[in-house]
């Protein structure tokens, strides 16, 4: 998926792994408290210790027509939805989210959307998607990102 991003000039997040956002702009919003992050990281540690890594070998290419952006979505989004719900009820206080939660990995955004035919069937990508870590990035001045937390999913599936 990183190669698709590069092909359509969406590689400005090159320092960031290919990701599905579960909190922040889409999901539960960003954490409200910006002070000492230890309680946030402790809550995330509990979540990653009991969450199994997730692999899906069937991803589909879709689009947010309103935004003219294209994304890959897992065939079975339920494990990602469950992770999102666990974060939402973890006791971490979140602000409002800009977008509703849709488990996806953004591939292109304006002004460089992938060409599409509105009548074409949904495309299936020949790529496996594996979610094996949970990361928190801080954006000071976009697109500069600082990795603040990374936990590897350890639970049994």
C-alpha positions as MATLAB code, in Angstrom:
seq = 'XXXXXXXXXXXXXXXXXXXXXXXXXXXXXXXXXXXXXXXXXXXXXXXXXXXXXXXXXXXXXXXXXXXXXXXXXXXXXXXXXXXXXXXXXXXXXXXXXXXXXXXXXXXXXXXXXXXXXXXXXXXXXXXXXXXXXXXXXXXXXXXXXXXXXXXXXXXXX';
ca = [
       0.000    0.000    0.000;
       2.960    2.299    0.558;
       3.827    1.939   -3.151;
       0.295    3.011   -4.109;
       0.650    6.062   -1.856;
       3.959    6.964   -3.507;
       2.490    6.538   -6.998;
      -0.201    9.120   -6.231;
       1.992   11.537   -4.262;
       0.518   10.651   -0.882;
       3.887    9.703    0.551;
       4.354   12.860    2.628;
       3.677   10.668    5.639;
       6.720    8.591    4.733;
       7.941    8.420    8.315;
       4.635    6.931    9.399;
       3.723    3.309    8.737;
       0.717    2.481    6.615;
      -2.060    2.938    9.158;
      -5.724    2.814   10.088;
      -6.676    5.768   12.282;
      -8.756    4.724   15.295;
      -8.475    8.011   17.216;
      -7.872   11.550   16.028;
      -9.517   13.003   12.935;
     -11.568    9.858   12.444;
     -12.571    7.643   15.317;
     -12.962    8.850   18.873;
     -11.201   12.206   18.444;
      -7.898   13.248   19.967;
      -7.100   12.907   23.673;
      -8.302   16.018   25.535;
      -5.470   16.210   28.057;
      -2.122   17.181   26.567;
      -0.106   17.121   29.789;
       1.568   14.082   31.299;
       0.837   11.175   28.909;
       1.582    8.355   31.368;
      -2.086    7.531   32.096;
      -2.855    7.508   28.348;
       0.085    5.206   27.634;
      -0.817    2.924   30.562;
      -4.365    2.537   29.214;
      -2.973    1.761   25.759;
      -0.529   -0.769   27.253;
      -3.483   -2.683   28.720;
      -5.249   -2.640   25.355;
      -2.259   -3.866   23.303;
      -1.442   -6.604   25.811;
      -4.886   -8.134   25.296;
      -5.436   -7.417   21.587;
      -4.359   -9.949   18.968;
      -2.594   -8.860   15.799;
      -4.876   -8.832   12.793;
      -4.189   -9.959    9.246;
      -6.547   -9.710    6.295;
      -5.435  -10.873    2.869;
      -8.420   -9.338    1.125;
      -8.524   -5.549    0.980;
     -10.792   -3.518   -1.254;
     -10.213   -0.168   -2.914;
     -13.005    2.308   -2.242;
     -13.442    6.052   -2.319;
     -14.833    8.885   -0.240;
     -16.460   10.684   -3.170;
     -17.112   13.831   -1.168;
     -13.385   14.170   -0.455;
     -12.105   12.655   -3.712;
      -9.767   10.421   -1.775;
      -9.207    6.709   -2.165;
      -8.638    4.172    0.546;
      -8.149    0.481    1.159;
     -10.506   -1.183    3.579;
     -10.188   -4.593    5.161;
     -12.622   -7.263    4.031;
     -13.418   -8.015    7.689;
     -13.307   -4.733    9.644;
     -14.676   -6.224   12.892;
     -11.303   -6.653   14.707;
     -10.455   -2.997   13.938;
     -13.936   -1.882   15.039;
     -13.500   -3.846   18.287;
     -10.114   -2.156   18.899;
     -11.698    1.250   18.262;
     -14.474    0.464   20.747;
     -11.981   -0.676   23.405;
     -10.106    2.611   23.048;
     -13.382    4.576   23.214;
     -14.372    2.977   26.553;
     -10.846    2.867   28.042;
     -11.354    5.847   30.333;
      -9.261    8.147   28.133;
     -11.114   11.421   27.591;
     -11.359   12.359   23.903;
     -12.432   15.514   22.112;
     -14.797   15.475   19.135;
     -13.748   13.676   15.947;
     -13.798   15.476   12.613;
     -15.016   12.379   10.733;
     -17.034    9.271   11.651;
     -15.099    6.056   12.166;
     -14.604    4.027    8.986;
     -11.789    1.426    9.215;
      -9.568    2.285    6.257;
      -6.070    3.101    5.071;
      -5.925    6.294    3.002;
      -4.078    5.831   -0.285;
      -4.672    9.112   -2.133;
      -6.096   12.540   -1.398;
      -6.725   15.664   -3.471;
      -5.185   17.014   -5.557;
      -3.885   13.603   -6.714;
      -6.784   11.137   -6.619;
      -6.514    7.821   -8.415;
      -8.406    7.727  -11.713;
     -11.762    6.024  -11.421;
     -14.863    5.188  -13.400;
     -17.998    5.788  -11.286;
     -19.631    2.718  -12.848;
     -16.627    0.430  -12.340;
     -16.949   -2.351   -9.771;
     -15.031   -2.039   -6.534;
     -11.424   -3.162   -6.989;
      -9.770   -5.787   -4.845;
      -6.123   -5.186   -4.032;
      -3.680   -8.061   -4.148;
      -2.053   -7.173   -0.840;
      -2.233   -8.420    2.713;
      -2.922   -5.937    5.459;
      -1.540   -6.710    8.908;
      -2.258   -4.655   12.019;
       0.324   -5.586   14.627;
       0.948   -2.375   16.529;
      -0.805    0.617   18.023;
       1.005    3.949   17.706;
       0.364    7.502   18.859;
       1.738   10.373   16.819;
       1.777   14.035   17.779;
       1.452   16.584   14.993;
       3.131   19.864   15.905;
       3.254   21.461   12.461;
       1.792   19.282    9.723;
       3.280   17.179    8.159;
       5.942   16.886   10.901;
       5.015   13.956   13.146;
       6.528   12.812   16.434;
       6.092    9.197   17.509;
       4.971    9.320   21.165;
       3.923    5.705   21.786;
       4.185    2.322   20.112;
       2.835   -0.934   21.486;
       2.890   -4.285   19.707;
      -0.392   -6.219   19.813;
       0.221   -9.264   21.995;
      -3.130  -10.892   22.757;
      -4.117  -14.286   21.462;
      -6.585  -14.425   18.624;
];
